[in-house]
Amino acid sequence: MSFASLKKQSSLGSLTAKLVKEVEKTNSANKGDERLWKPEVDKAGNGYAVIRFLPAPDGEDLPWVKLFSHAFQGPGGWYIENSLTTIGKQDPIGELNRELWNTGNESDKETVRKQKRKLSFYANIYVVKDPANPQNEGQVFLYKFGKKIFDKIMDAMQPEYEDETPINPFDFWQGANFKLKLAKVAGYWNYDKSEFAAPSALLDDDDALEAIWNKEYSLAELVSPDQFKSYDDLKKRLDYVLGNKKAQAVVAQETEYDNYAPTEQKRVSEEDALRKLEQQIVESNKNTSSSSSSEEEEDDALNYFSKLAEM
């Protein structure tokens, strides 16, 4: 384009229009997955919203799914990938971590701790109140959350004390709204003050509840095998991030890594408990279905780092 053309565009305002369009396209691309809801915080770093966890989508057994992922930086960039262990398969990071842990070197163990997998949960929610974004109220979204909130769900379903009545937070009629209270403590997001309200029906209109249920997103699709990269692709990315010129030998056999630290031992016991609870819910759903069959009837940061990893 010539300088004269540039001047002509300026006088006509066409360049400004093009720039505006590009900004709009960029902003749209940066919105990420519009199915996902996230709480927003104010200038003081506090956030508040009221949400309702929803029952399992039609045709699915559980009202949540769990997903393991890795996010760490190496000499070659960022490694931000979902872990194949989510779907019960071998993952190159797990194999590498076992090998590193068994060297006995404290520096290798520290590397393992930095590279260990992270657990996230996904569930459908109905936004009851969102002061920061009122337009979200009355809408169905996917919500990604961590162990802290999942523990609160578990506590509601299996209370510790005799005088506490168990509730199913995912139930339309006998569940409870979740008051999400977010604050920044020592540089980290803290959900300690979040709590469930008293049990109550989400709405008094069953037709409206059914409409909400029909708007839910599939959770099974999030952890479907086709949503994960292959072992070989993950290994190539891992080698690149770690600066390896040659692929390291794969350590296939199980080692003492599986019980290498109290935190990991705790994780295993939690997973066992989670599987047991999931089975209970599946069985409960089956029983409810059979008994009522005659009637009509559960880190901004990662998004940013993901873009870095693709560069």
SEMI-464881 format. One line per 8 residues: number of its first residue (from 1); their letters; for each residue z, x, y of N, C-alpha, C. Coordinates in nm, 2 decimals, m for minus. Last residue first. Layout:
NUM	A	Z/X/Y/Z/X/Y/Z/X/Y | ...
//
This chain:
311	MEALKSFY	2.12/0.31/m2.08/2.04/0.40/m1.99/2.00/0.52/m2.07 | 2.28/0.16/m2.24/2.14/0.14/m2.26/2.06/0.24/m2.18 | 2.53/0.22/m2.16/2.50/0.27/m2.29/2.35/0.26/m2.31 | 2.55/0.08/m1.92/2.55/0.23/m1.92/2.50/0.28/m2.05 | 2.56/m0.18/m2.02/2.45/m0.14/m1.94/2.44/0.01/m1.93 | 2.81/m0.16/m2.14/2.69/m0.19/m2.22/2.57/m0.15/m2.15 | 2.98/m0.13/m1.93/2.96/m0.02/m2.01/2.84/m0.04/m2.10 | 2.98/m0.40/m1.83/2.93/m0.29/m1.75/2.90/m0.17/m1.83
303	NLADDEEE	3.08/m0.54/m2.05/2.94/m0.57/m2.00/2.89/m0.46/m1.91 | 3.33/m0.42/m2.07/3.23/m0.39/m2.17/3.09/m0.43/m2.13 | 3.45/m0.51/m1.83/3.43/m0.37/m1.85/3.32/m0.34/m1.96 | 3.47/m0.77/m1.87/3.39/m0.72/m1.76/3.35/m0.58/m1.78 | 3.52/m0.76/m2.16/3.58/m0.71/m2.06/3.48/m0.66/m1.96 | 3.83/m2.85/m3.54/3.88/m2.70/m3.50/3.81/m2.57/m3.46 | 3.50/m4.01/m3.89/3.57/m3.89/m3.84/3.46/m3.78/m3.79 | 3.55/m4.30/m3.98/3.46/m4.21/m3.90/3.54/m4.10/m3.85
295	ESSSSSST	3.66/m4.35/m4.32/3.66/m4.38/m4.18/3.56/m4.29/m4.11 | 3.64/m4.25/m4.56/3.61/m4.39/m4.55/3.61/m4.43/m4.41 | 3.73/m4.00/m4.53/3.59/m4.01/m4.55/3.55/m4.16/m4.54 | 3.99/m3.91/m4.50/3.94/m4.00/m4.40/3.79/m4.02/m4.41 | 4.04/m3.74/m4.71/4.13/m3.85/m4.69/4.07/m3.95/m4.59 | 3.85/m3.54/m4.68/3.84/m3.62/m4.80/3.93/m3.75/m4.78 | 3.92/m3.42/m4.43/3.79/m3.48/m4.45/3.79/m3.58/m4.57 | 4.18/m3.33/m4.49/4.16/m3.43/m4.39/4.03/m3.50/m4.40
287	NKNSEVIQ	4.11/m3.14/m4.68/4.20/m3.25/m4.72/4.18/m3.37/m4.62 | 3.96/m2.97/m4.53/3.90/m3.03/m4.65/3.98/m3.15/m4.69 | 4.14/m2.88/m4.34/4.02/m2.96/m4.30/3.96/m3.03/m4.41 | 4.32/m2.75/m4.51/4.36/m2.87/m4.44/4.25/m2.95/m4.39 | 4.16/m2.54/m4.60/4.21/m2.64/m4.69/4.25/m2.77/m4.63 | 4.12/m2.41/m4.35/4.01/m2.46/m4.42/4.05/m2.57/m4.52 | 4.39/m2.35/m4.29/4.32/m2.44/m4.20/4.20/m2.50/m4.27 | 4.45/m2.17/m4.49/4.52/m2.29/m4.48/4.45/m2.40/m4.40
279	QELKRLAD	4.27/m1.97/m4.44/4.25/m2.05/m4.56/4.33/m2.18/m4.56 | 4.38/m1.88/m4.20/4.24/m1.94/m4.20/4.22/m2.02/m4.32 | 4.62/m1.78/m4.29/4.62/m1.90/m4.20/4.48/m1.96/m4.20 | 4.52/m1.57/m4.45/4.60/m1.67/m4.51/4.60/m1.80/m4.43 | 4.40/m1.41/m4.25/4.32/m1.47/m4.36/4.39/m1.58/m4.43 | 4.63/m1.35/m4.11/4.52/m1.42/m4.05/4.44/m1.49/m4.15 | 4.77/m1.19/m4.29/4.83/m1.32/m4.24/4.72/m1.41/m4.18 | 4.59/m0.98/m4.31/4.63/m1.06/m4.42/4.68/m1.19/m4.39
271	EESVRKQE	4.60/m0.89/m4.04/4.47/m0.94/m4.10/4.50/m1.03/m4.22 | 4.86/m0.80/m4.03/4.82/m0.91/m3.95/4.69/m0.97/m4.00 | 4.85/m0.59/m4.21/4.94/m0.70/m4.24/4.90/m0.83/m4.16 | 4.67/m0.42/m4.07/4.64/m0.47/m4.20/4.72/m0.60/m4.24 | 4.82/m0.37/m3.84/4.70/m0.44/m3.83/4.66/m0.50/m3.96 | 5.03/m0.22/m3.94/5.06/m0.35/m3.88/4.94/m0.43/m3.88 | 4.89/0.00/m4.01/4.96/m0.07/m4.12/4.99/m0.21/m4.07 | 4.81/0.09/m3.76/4.71/0.04/m3.86/4.77/m0.04/m3.97
263	TPAYNDYE	5.06/0.15/m3.65/4.98/0.05/m3.59/4.87/0.00/m3.68 | 5.15/0.36/m3.83/5.21/0.23/m3.83/5.13/0.12/m3.76 | 4.86/0.51/m4.00/4.96/0.50/m3.89/5.03/0.37/m3.89 | 4.70/0.52/m4.22/4.73/0.64/m4.16/4.84/0.63/m4.05 | 4.59/0.38/m4.44/4.73/0.35/m4.40/4.78/0.47/m4.31 | 4.33/0.47/m4.45/4.35/0.33/m4.45/4.50/0.29/m4.42 | 4.34/0.74/m4.49/4.32/0.69/m4.35/4.36/0.54/m4.34 | 4.34/0.82/m4.75/4.47/0.78/m4.69/4.46/0.73/m4.55
255	TEQAVVAQ	4.03/0.67/m4.84/4.12/0.78/m4.83/4.25/0.73/m4.77 | 3.74/0.57/m5.03/3.86/0.53/m4.95/3.96/0.65/m4.95 | 3.43/0.74/m5.01/3.55/0.70/m5.08/3.66/0.66/m4.99 | 3.23/0.83/m4.83/3.22/0.69/m4.89/3.35/0.65/m4.95 | 3.14/0.99/m4.57/3.26/0.99/m4.66/3.27/0.85/m4.71 | 2.84/1.14/m4.51/2.91/1.02/m4.51/3.03/1.03/m4.61 | 2.78/1.43/m4.31/2.79/1.37/m4.44/2.88/1.25/m4.44 | 2.61/1.38/m4.00/2.72/1.43/m4.08/2.72/1.36/m4.21
247	AKKNGLVY	2.29/1.46/m3.89/2.38/1.36/m3.93/2.49/1.42/m4.02 | 2.26/1.69/m3.63/2.23/1.66/m3.76/2.33/1.55/m3.81 | 2.34/1.70/m3.37/2.20/1.72/m3.40/2.16/1.68/m3.54 | 2.56/1.50/m3.19/2.53/1.56/m3.32/2.38/1.58/m3.34 | 2.67/1.38/m2.97/2.60/1.50/m2.95/2.57/1.57/m3.08 | 2.78/1.13/m2.98/2.87/1.25/m3.02/2.80/1.38/m3.00 | 2.56/0.98/m2.93/2.67/0.97/m2.84/2.76/1.09/m2.86 | 2.40/1.03/m3.16/2.35/1.07/m3.02/2.47/1.07/m2.92
239	DLRKKLDD	2.55/0.94/m3.36/2.52/1.08/m3.36/2.48/1.12/m3.22 | 2.55/0.66/m3.29/2.68/0.74/m3.30/2.65/0.89/m3.29 | 2.29/0.60/m3.32/2.35/0.59/m3.19/2.48/0.67/m3.19 | 2.26/0.64/m3.60/2.18/0.72/m3.50/2.24/0.71/m3.37 | 2.44/0.45/m3.69/2.47/0.59/m3.72/2.38/0.68/m3.62 | 2.32/0.21/m3.62/2.45/0.25/m3.56/2.48/0.40/m3.58 | 2.10/0.23/m3.78/2.08/0.23/m3.63/2.21/0.26/m3.57 | 2.21/0.22/m4.03/2.13/0.34/m3.99/2.12/0.34/m3.84
231	YSKFQDPS	2.33/m0.03/m4.04/2.41/0.09/m4.05/2.34/0.21/m4.00 | 2.19/m0.25/m3.79/2.20/m0.19/m3.92/2.29/m0.07/m3.92 | 2.37/m0.47/m3.57/2.27/m0.37/m3.59/2.29/m0.31/m3.73 | 2.41/m0.82/m3.59/2.47/m0.69/m3.60/2.35/m0.59/m3.62 | 2.32/m1.07/m3.62/2.37/m1.04/m3.49/2.42/m0.89/m3.48 | 2.27/m1.13/m3.88/2.15/m1.09/m3.80/2.19/m1.05/m3.65 | 2.52/m1.21/m3.98/2.47/m1.08/m4.01/2.35/m1.03/m3.92 | 2.71/m1.39/m3.73/2.60/m1.39/m3.84/2.55/m1.25/m3.86
223	VLEALSYE	2.89/m1.43/m3.54/2.92/m1.32/m3.64/2.82/m1.33/m3.76 | 2.78/m1.63/m3.39/2.83/m1.51/m3.32/2.85/m1.39/m3.42 | 2.74/m1.84/m3.56/2.63/m1.77/m3.52/2.67/m1.63/m3.45 | 2.99/m1.96/m3.58/2.94/m1.88/m3.70/2.82/m1.79/m3.66 | 3.01/m2.11/m3.36/3.09/m1.98/m3.37/3.04/m1.89/m3.48 | 2.80/m2.30/m3.16/2.83/m2.25/m3.29/2.90/m2.12/m3.28 | 2.95/m2.48/m2.90/2.86/m2.38/m2.94/2.90/m2.34/m3.08 | 2.98/m2.84/m2.82/3.03/m2.71/m2.86/2.92/m2.61/m2.91
215	KNWIAELA	2.90/m3.09/m2.77/2.85/m2.98/m2.68/2.90/m2.84/m2.72 | 3.03/m3.25/m2.94/2.88/m3.23/m2.96/2.83/m3.12/m2.87 | 3.28/m3.27/m2.82/3.26/m3.20/m2.95/3.12/m3.16/m2.98 | 3.21/m3.43/m2.60/3.26/m3.29/m2.58/3.24/m3.21/m2.71 | 3.15/m3.66/m2.73/3.05/m3.60/m2.65/3.09/m3.45/m2.62 | 3.40/m3.72/m2.84/3.29/m3.69/m2.93/3.18/m3.62/m2.85 | 3.54/m3.78/m2.61/3.58/m3.66/m2.69/3.47/m3.62/m2.78 | 3.41/m4.01/m2.53/3.41/m3.89/m2.44/3.44/m3.76/m2.52
207	DDDDLLAS	3.49/m4.17/m2.73/3.35/m4.15/m2.71/3.33/m4.02/m2.63 | 3.77/m4.18/m2.70/3.71/m4.11/m2.82/3.56/m4.09/m2.80 | 3.96/m4.14/m2.42/3.83/m4.20/m2.46/3.77/m4.13/m2.58 | 4.16/m4.00/m2.32/4.20/m4.12/m2.39/4.07/m4.19/m2.45 | 4.17/m3.64/m2.38/4.12/m3.76/m2.31/4.16/m3.88/m2.39 | 4.35/m3.48/m2.52/4.27/m3.43/m2.41/4.22/m3.54/m2.32 | 4.68/m3.60/m2.59/4.54/m3.61/m2.61/4.46/m3.55/m2.49 | 4.95/m3.35/m2.61/4.89/m3.47/m2.55/4.74/m3.48/m2.59
199	PAAFESKD	5.23/m3.14/m2.60/5.12/m3.20/m2.67/5.08/m3.33/m2.61 | 5.30/m2.95/m2.30/5.34/m3.05/m2.40/5.22/m3.11/m2.47 | 5.12/m2.64/m2.27/5.19/m2.76/m2.22/5.24/m2.84/m2.33 | 5.15/m2.30/m2.36/5.10/m2.43/m2.39/5.19/m2.54/m2.32 | 5.11/m2.02/m2.13/5.19/m2.10/m2.22/5.12/m2.23/m2.25 | 5.15/m1.69/m1.98/5.06/m1.80/m2.03/5.14/m1.88/m2.13 | 5.29/m1.47/m1.93/5.34/m1.60/m1.87/5.25/m1.72/m1.91 | 5.14/m1.26/m2.04/5.27/m1.29/m2.09/5.32/m1.43/m2.05
191	YNWYGAVK	4.90/m1.14/m1.98/4.90/m1.28/m2.01/5.03/m1.33/m2.06 | 4.77/m0.89/m1.78/4.88/m0.93/m1.85/4.88/m1.09/m1.86 | 4.56/m0.61/m1.74/4.57/m0.75/m1.73/4.68/m0.80/m1.83 | 4.70/m0.30/m1.60/4.64/m0.38/m1.71/4.66/m0.53/m1.69 | 4.84/m0.17/m1.40/4.70/m0.15/m1.41/4.63/m0.22/m1.52 | 5.10/m0.28/m1.42/5.08/m0.14/m1.45/4.93/m0.11/m1.47 | 4.95/m0.59/m1.44/5.08/m0.52/m1.45/5.05/m0.37/m1.50 | 4.81/m0.86/m1.30/4.78/m0.72/m1.33/4.92/m0.65/m1.33
183	ALKLKFNA	4.79/m1.18/m1.46/4.84/m1.09/m1.36/4.81/m0.95/m1.40 | 4.74/m1.52/m1.54/4.69/m1.38/m1.55/4.74/m1.30/m1.43 | 4.78/m1.79/m1.73/4.84/m1.72/m1.62/4.82/m1.57/m1.63 | 4.68/m2.08/m1.85/4.64/m1.94/m1.85/4.69/m1.88/m1.72 | 4.80/m2.33/m2.04/4.81/m2.28/m1.90/4.79/m2.13/m1.90 | 4.63/m2.53/m2.25/4.69/m2.40/m2.24/4.68/m2.36/m2.09 | 4.72/m2.86/m2.38/4.65/m2.77/m2.29/4.71/m2.64/m2.28 | 4.74/m2.93/m2.73/4.80/m2.91/m2.60/4.71/m2.83/m2.51
175	GQWFDFPN	4.69/m3.19/m2.98/4.69/m3.05/m2.94/4.76/m3.04/m2.80 | 4.64/m3.44/m3.07/4.78/m3.39/m3.08/4.79/m3.24/m3.04 | 4.36/m3.48/m3.02/4.46/m3.59/m2.99/4.61/m3.53/m2.99 | 4.21/m3.25/m3.08/4.18/m3.34/m2.96/4.29/m3.43/m2.92 | 4.35/m2.94/m3.17/4.33/m3.08/m3.20/4.31/m3.16/m3.07 | 4.41/m2.68/m3.14/4.27/m2.71/m3.14/4.24/m2.86/m3.16 | 4.68/m2.64/m3.16/4.63/m2.63/m3.03/4.48/m2.67/m3.02 | 4.89/m2.81/m3.35/4.76/m2.75/m3.37/4.69/m2.75/m3.23
167	IPTEDEYE	5.24/m2.72/m3.35/5.13/m2.80/m3.30/5.00/m2.73/m3.34 | 5.57/m2.75/m3.47/5.44/m2.69/m3.48/5.33/m2.78/m3.42 | 5.86/m2.77/m3.27/5.77/m2.84/m3.36/5.63/m2.78/m3.36 | 6.16/m2.60/m3.29/6.03/m2.60/m3.23/5.93/m2.67/m3.33 | 6.40/m2.55/m3.42/6.40/m2.66/m3.32/6.26/m2.68/m3.25 | 6.36/m2.33/m3.57/6.37/m2.46/m3.64/6.35/m2.57/m3.54 | 6.13/m2.07/m3.45/6.26/m2.14/m3.46/6.25/m2.28/m3.51 | 5.87/m1.99/m3.45/5.97/m1.90/m3.51/6.10/m1.98/m3.54
159	PQMADMIK	5.58/m2.19/m3.53/5.69/m2.15/m3.45/5.80/m2.07/m3.52 | 5.28/m2.19/m3.59/5.38/m2.15/m3.68/5.50/m2.10/m3.60 | 5.13/m2.27/m3.37/5.10/m2.33/m3.50/5.21/m2.30/m3.60 | 5.23/m2.12/m3.16/5.23/m2.26/m3.15/5.21/m2.33/m3.28 | 5.19/m1.86/m3.26/5.33/m1.90/m3.24/5.34/m2.06/m3.22 | 4.91/m1.86/m3.26/4.98/m1.85/m3.38/5.12/m1.90/m3.37 | 4.87/m1.86/m2.98/4.82/m1.97/m3.06/4.89/m1.98/m3.20 | 4.99/m1.62/m2.92/5.05/m1.74/m2.86/5.00/m1.87/m2.94
151	DFIKKGFK	4.81/m1.45/m3.05/4.95/m1.45/m3.09/5.02/m1.58/m3.04 | 4.59/m1.48/m2.89/4.58/m1.53/m3.02/4.73/m1.54/m3.08 | 4.67/m1.35/m2.66/4.65/m1.50/m2.65/4.65/m1.56/m2.80 | 4.68/m1.09/m2.77/4.80/m1.15/m2.69/4.79/m1.30/m2.69 | 4.43/m1.03/m2.87/4.54/m1.05/m2.96/4.66/m1.12/m2.89 | 4.18/m1.19/m2.65/4.24/m1.08/m2.74/4.36/m1.13/m2.82 | 3.88/m1.38/m2.62/4.02/m1.35/m2.58/4.07/m1.25/m2.69 | 3.62/m1.57/m2.48/3.66/m1.45/m2.56/3.80/m1.41/m2.52
143	YLFVQGEN	3.50/m1.89/m2.51/3.60/m1.81/m2.45/3.64/m1.69/m2.54 | 3.23/m2.10/m2.43/3.29/m2.01/m2.52/3.39/m1.92/m2.45 | 3.28/m2.43/m2.28/3.24/m2.29/m2.28/3.29/m2.22/m2.41 | 3.22/m2.74/m2.12/3.25/m2.67/m2.25/3.20/m2.53/m2.24 | 3.37/m2.89/m1.83/3.26/m2.83/m1.90/3.31/m2.76/m2.03 | 3.57/m2.97/m1.66/3.50/m3.07/m1.74/3.39/m3.02/m1.82 | 3.51/m2.72/m1.42/3.60/m2.82/m1.48/3.52/m2.93/m1.55 | 3.34/m2.56/m1.29/3.35/m2.54/m1.44/3.44/m2.65/m1.50
135	QPNAPDKV	3.36/m2.60/m1.03/3.24/m2.66/m1.09/3.25/m2.64/m1.24 | 3.58/m2.46/m0.94/3.60/m2.60/m0.97/3.48/m2.66/m1.05 | 3.68/m2.17/m0.97/3.55/m2.22/m0.99/3.55/m2.37/m1.03 | 3.95/m2.14/m0.91/3.85/m2.04/m0.85/3.71/m2.09/m0.86 | 4.07/m2.34/m1.05/4.08/m2.34/m0.91/3.98/m2.25/m0.84 | 4.01/m2.52/m1.30/3.97/m2.38/m1.27/3.96/m2.37/m1.12 | 4.12/m2.72/m1.57/4.14/m2.69/m1.43/4.10/m2.54/m1.40 | 3.99/m2.76/m1.82/4.06/m2.87/m1.75/4.08/m2.84/m1.60
127	VYINAYFS	3.73/m2.67/m2.01/3.80/m2.63/m1.89/3.86/m2.75/m1.82 | 3.75/m2.63/m2.35/3.72/m2.73/m2.24/3.80/m2.69/m2.12 | 3.61/m2.38/m2.57/3.72/m2.44/m2.48/3.66/m2.55/m2.39 | 3.57/m2.22/m2.88/3.52/m2.32/m2.78/3.63/m2.37/m2.70 | 3.64/m1.87/m2.92/3.66/m2.01/m2.95/3.59/m2.10/m2.84 | 3.68/m1.55/m3.05/3.60/m1.64/m2.97/3.63/m1.78/m3.02 | 3.86/m1.24/m3.03/3.84/m1.37/m3.08/3.75/m1.45/m2.99 | 3.86/m0.89/m3.11/3.84/m1.00/m3.01/3.82/m1.13/m3.09
119	LKRKQKRV	3.98/m0.57/m3.17/3.97/m0.70/m3.22/3.96/m0.80/m3.10 | 3.83/m0.25/m3.20/3.91/m0.34/m3.12/3.88/m0.48/m3.17 | 3.86/0.06/m3.38/3.80/m0.07/m3.35/3.89/m0.16/m3.28 | 3.90/0.39/m3.24/3.93/0.28/m3.34/3.88/0.15/m3.29 | 3.87/0.60/m3.08/3.75/0.55/m3.14/3.78/0.43/m3.23 | 4.12/0.69/m3.01/4.03/0.65/m2.90/3.91/0.57/m2.96 | 4.22/0.76/m3.26/4.29/0.65/m3.19/4.20/0.60/m3.08 | 4.05/0.97/m3.32/4.05/0.85/m3.40/4.11/0.73/m3.33
111	TEKDSENG	4.14/1.16/m3.14/4.01/1.11/m3.13/3.99/0.98/m3.21 | 4.39/1.20/m3.25/4.38/1.14/m3.11/4.24/1.09/m3.09 | 4.32/1.33/m3.48/4.39/1.20/m3.49/4.38/1.13/m3.35 | 4.22/1.57/m3.38/4.13/1.47/m3.45/4.19/1.34/m3.46 | 4.46/1.68/m3.28/4.35/1.65/m3.19/4.25/1.55/m3.25 | 4.60/1.72/m3.51/4.65/1.62/m3.42/4.54/1.58/m3.32 | 4.45/1.75/m3.83/4.46/1.80/m3.69/4.50/1.69/m3.60 | 4.40/1.64/m4.07/4.54/1.68/m4.04/4.56/1.73/m3.90
103	TNWLERNL	4.17/1.55/m4.17/4.17/1.69/m4.14/4.31/1.74/m4.11 | 4.18/1.28/m4.19/4.22/1.36/m4.31/4.21/1.51/m4.28 | 4.07/1.19/m3.96/4.21/1.17/m3.98/4.26/1.27/m4.09 | 3.79/1.24/m4.00/3.87/1.31/m3.89/4.02/1.30/m3.92 | 3.74/1.06/m4.20/3.71/1.20/m4.22/3.80/1.28/m4.12 | 3.79/0.81/m4.08/3.87/0.85/m4.20/3.86/1.01/m4.22 | 3.60/0.82/m3.88/3.75/0.82/m3.84/3.83/0.86/m3.96 | 3.36/0.79/m4.02/3.39/0.91/m3.94/3.54/0.93/m3.91
95	EGIPDQKG	3.40/0.54/m4.12/3.38/0.65/m4.21/3.41/0.78/m4.14 | 3.41/0.39/m3.89/3.52/0.39/m3.98/3.52/0.50/m4.08 | 3.15/0.44/m3.79/3.27/0.48/m3.72/3.39/0.49/m3.81 | 2.97/0.32/m3.97/2.98/0.46/m3.96/3.10/0.52/m3.88 | 3.10/0.07/m4.20/3.06/0.10/m4.06/3.07/0.26/m4.04 | 3.04/m0.16/m4.46/3.08/m0.02/m4.42/3.02/0.00/m4.28 | 3.12/m0.51/m4.41/3.03/m0.40/m4.45/3.09/m0.27/m4.40 | 3.24/m0.75/m4.32/3.28/m0.69/m4.45/3.19/m0.58/m4.50
87	ITTLSNEI	3.18/m0.82/m4.07/3.12/m0.90/m4.18/3.14/m0.83/m4.31 | 3.33/m0.64/m3.93/3.34/m0.78/m3.90/3.29/m0.87/m4.01 | 3.23/m0.39/m3.99/3.35/m0.44/m4.07/3.38/m0.58/m4.04 | 3.03/m0.34/m3.81/2.99/m0.40/m3.93/3.11/m0.45/m4.02 | 3.12/m0.39/m3.47/3.15/m0.32/m3.60/3.10/m0.40/m3.72 | 2.92/m0.37/m3.18/3.00/m0.45/m3.27/3.01/m0.38/m3.41 | 2.94/m0.10/m2.95/2.87/m0.17/m3.05/2.97/m0.26/m3.13 | 2.91/0.15/m2.75/2.96/0.02/m2.73/2.88/m0.07/m2.83
79	YWGGPGQF	2.94/0.46/m2.65/2.91/0.39/m2.77/2.98/0.26/m2.76 | 2.79/0.64/m2.38/2.89/0.54/m2.43/2.84/0.48/m2.56 | 2.71/0.99/m2.40/2.71/0.86/m2.33/2.82/0.77/m2.40 | 2.73/1.23/m2.53/2.59/1.18/m2.51/2.59/1.04/m2.44 | 3.00/1.29/m2.55/2.91/1.38/m2.47/2.78/1.32/m2.44 | 3.13/0.95/m2.54/3.12/1.08/m2.60/3.03/1.17/m2.51 | 3.35/0.67/m2.50/3.25/0.76/m2.44/3.25/0.90/m2.51 | 3.38/0.35/m2.66/3.43/0.48/m2.62/3.32/0.57/m2.57
71	AHSFLKVW	3.43/0.08/m2.84/3.39/0.12/m2.71/3.45/0.25/m2.67 | 3.36/m0.14/m3.11/3.40/m0.01/m3.07/3.35/0.01/m2.92 | 3.49/m0.45/m3.26/3.39/m0.37/m3.19/3.45/m0.23/m3.15 | 3.51/m0.75/m3.45/3.56/m0.61/m3.43/3.45/m0.53/m3.35 | 3.59/m1.08/m3.41/3.49/m0.98/m3.41/3.55/m0.85/m3.37 | 3.66/m1.41/m3.54/3.71/m1.28/m3.49/3.59/m1.18/m3.50 | 3.64/m1.75/m3.43/3.59/m1.64/m3.51/3.65/m1.51/m3.45 | 3.78/m2.08/m3.45/3.77/m1.95/m3.39/3.69/m1.85/m3.49
63	PLDEGDPA	3.81/m2.31/m3.60/3.79/m2.32/m3.46/3.78/m2.19/m3.38 | 3.63/m2.32/m3.92/3.74/m2.27/m3.83/3.71/m2.28/m3.68 | 3.41/m2.44/m4.05/3.55/m2.46/m4.09/3.66/m2.43/m3.99 | 3.13/m2.64/m3.93/3.20/m2.51/m3.94/3.35/m2.53/m3.97 | 3.02/m2.88/m3.89/2.97/m2.80/m3.99/3.03/m2.67/m4.01 | 3.09/m2.88/m3.54/3.04/m2.96/m3.66/2.97/m2.87/m3.76 | 3.34/m2.65/m3.45/3.21/m2.72/m3.43/3.17/m2.79/m3.56 | 3.69/m2.70/m3.45/3.58/m2.63/m3.51/3.45/m2.71/m3.48
55	PLFRIVAY	3.83/m2.82/m3.13/3.82/m2.81/m3.28/3.70/m2.73/m3.32 | 3.92/m2.61/m2.85/3.86/m2.72/m2.91/3.85/m2.71/m3.06 | 4.17/m2.55/m2.61/4.10/m2.50/m2.72/4.05/m2.62/m2.80 | 4.16/m2.61/m2.27/4.19/m2.67/m2.40/4.11/m2.61/m2.51 | 4.30/m2.46/m1.97/4.20/m2.48/m2.07/4.25/m2.55/m2.19 | 4.36/m2.39/m1.64/4.41/m2.47/m1.76/4.29/m2.50/m1.85 | 4.44/m2.09/m1.46/4.35/m2.19/m1.51/4.41/m2.27/m1.62 | 4.48/m1.82/m1.24/4.54/m1.93/m1.31/4.43/m2.03/m1.34
47	GNGAKDVE	4.56/m1.48/m1.15/4.47/m1.58/m1.19/4.54/m1.70/m1.26 | 4.61/m1.20/m0.93/4.66/m1.31/m1.01/4.55/m1.42/m1.03 | 4.54/m1.01/m0.74/4.52/m0.98/m0.88/4.58/m1.08/m0.98 | 4.53/m1.07/m0.48/4.65/m1.01/m0.53/4.65/m0.98/m0.68 | 4.29/m1.20/m0.46/4.30/m1.06/m0.41/4.42/m0.99/m0.45 | 4.26/m1.36/m0.79/4.26/m1.36/m0.64/4.27/m1.21/m0.59 | 4.05/m1.38/m1.08/4.17/m1.35/m1.01/4.15/m1.34/m0.86 | 3.91/m1.60/m1.32/3.90/m1.51/m1.21/4.03/m1.49/m1.14
39	PKWLREDG	3.84/m1.62/m1.67/3.92/m1.65/m1.56/3.90/m1.56/m1.45 | 3.52/m1.70/m1.81/3.62/m1.60/m1.78/3.71/m1.65/m1.66 | 3.31/m1.83/m2.06/3.39/m1.86/m1.94/3.50/m1.74/m1.93 | 2.98/m1.81/m2.18/3.11/m1.76/m2.18/3.18/m1.79/m2.05 | 2.72/m1.90/m2.15/2.81/m1.98/m2.24/2.95/m1.93/m2.22 | 2.59/m1.71/m2.01/2.64/m1.82/m1.93/2.72/m1.92/m2.02 | 2.61/m1.38/m2.04/2.60/m1.50/m2.12/2.67/m1.61/m2.05 | 2.52/m1.24/m1.72/2.55/m1.23/m1.86/2.53/m1.36/m1.93
31	KNASNTKE	2.46/m1.20/m1.46/2.55/m1.31/m1.49/2.60/m1.30/m1.63 | 2.26/m1.03/m1.40/2.40/m0.97/m1.42/2.50/m1.08/m1.45 | 2.04/m1.18/m1.37/2.04/m1.10/m1.49/2.18/m1.05/m1.51 | 2.09/m1.30/m1.13/2.08/m1.38/m1.24/2.10/m1.30/m1.37 | 2.08/m1.07/m0.96/2.21/m1.15/m0.97/2.21/m1.24/m1.10 | 1.81/m1.01/m0.99/1.91/m0.92/m1.03/2.05/m0.99/m1.06 | 1.69/m1.24/m0.88/1.66/m1.20/m1.02/1.77/m1.11/m1.07 | 1.78/m1.22/m0.62/1.82/m1.33/m0.70/1.80/m1.31/m0.85
23	VEKVLKAT	1.66/m0.98/m0.55/1.81/m0.99/m0.55/1.85/m1.10/m0.64 | 1.40/m1.06/m0.56/1.44/m0.95/m0.65/1.59/m0.96/m0.66 | 1.39/m1.25/m0.35/1.36/m1.29/m0.49/1.41/m1.19/m0.59 | 1.44/m1.09/m0.13/1.54/m1.19/m0.17/1.52/m1.24/m0.31 | 1.21/m0.93/m0.13/1.34/m0.87/m0.16/1.45/m0.97/m0.20 | 1.02/m1.12/m0.07/1.02/m1.06/m0.20/1.15/m0.99/m0.23 | 1.10/m1.19/0.19/1.10/m1.30/0.08/1.10/m1.23/m0.06 | 1.06/m0.95/0.32/1.19/m1.01/0.31/1.20/m1.11/0.20
15	LSGLSSQK	0.78/m0.94/0.30/0.86/m0.84/0.23/1.00/m0.89/0.21 | 0.70/m1.15/0.46/0.68/m1.16/0.31/0.76/m1.06/0.24 | 0.71/m1.16/0.73/0.83/m1.19/0.66/0.82/m1.19/0.51 | 0.50/m1.08/0.88/0.49/m1.21/0.82/0.62/m1.25/0.74 | 0.57/m0.83/0.96/0.55/m0.93/1.07/0.55/m1.07/1.01 | 0.58/m0.70/0.72/0.71/m0.72/0.79/0.69/m0.83/0.90 | 0.32/m0.71/0.64/0.42/m0.78/0.56/0.54/m0.80/0.64 | 0.22/m0.54/0.84/0.17/m0.68/0.83/0.27/m0.76/0.75
7	KLSAFSM	0.34/m0.29/0.77/0.37/m0.36/0.90/0.33/m0.50/0.90 | 0.22/m0.25/0.53/0.36/m0.26/0.53/0.40/m0.33/0.66 | m0.05/m0.23/0.60/m0.01/m0.34/0.52/0.14/m0.36/0.52 | m0.02/0.01/0.74/m0.07/m0.11/0.82/m0.03/m0.23/0.74 | 0.04/0.19/0.54/0.14/0.16/0.64/0.11/0.03/0.72 | m0.09/0.06/0.22/m0.10/0.13/0.34/0.02/0.10/0.44 | 0.00/0.08/m0.12/0.00/0.00/0.00/0.00/0.09/0.12
//
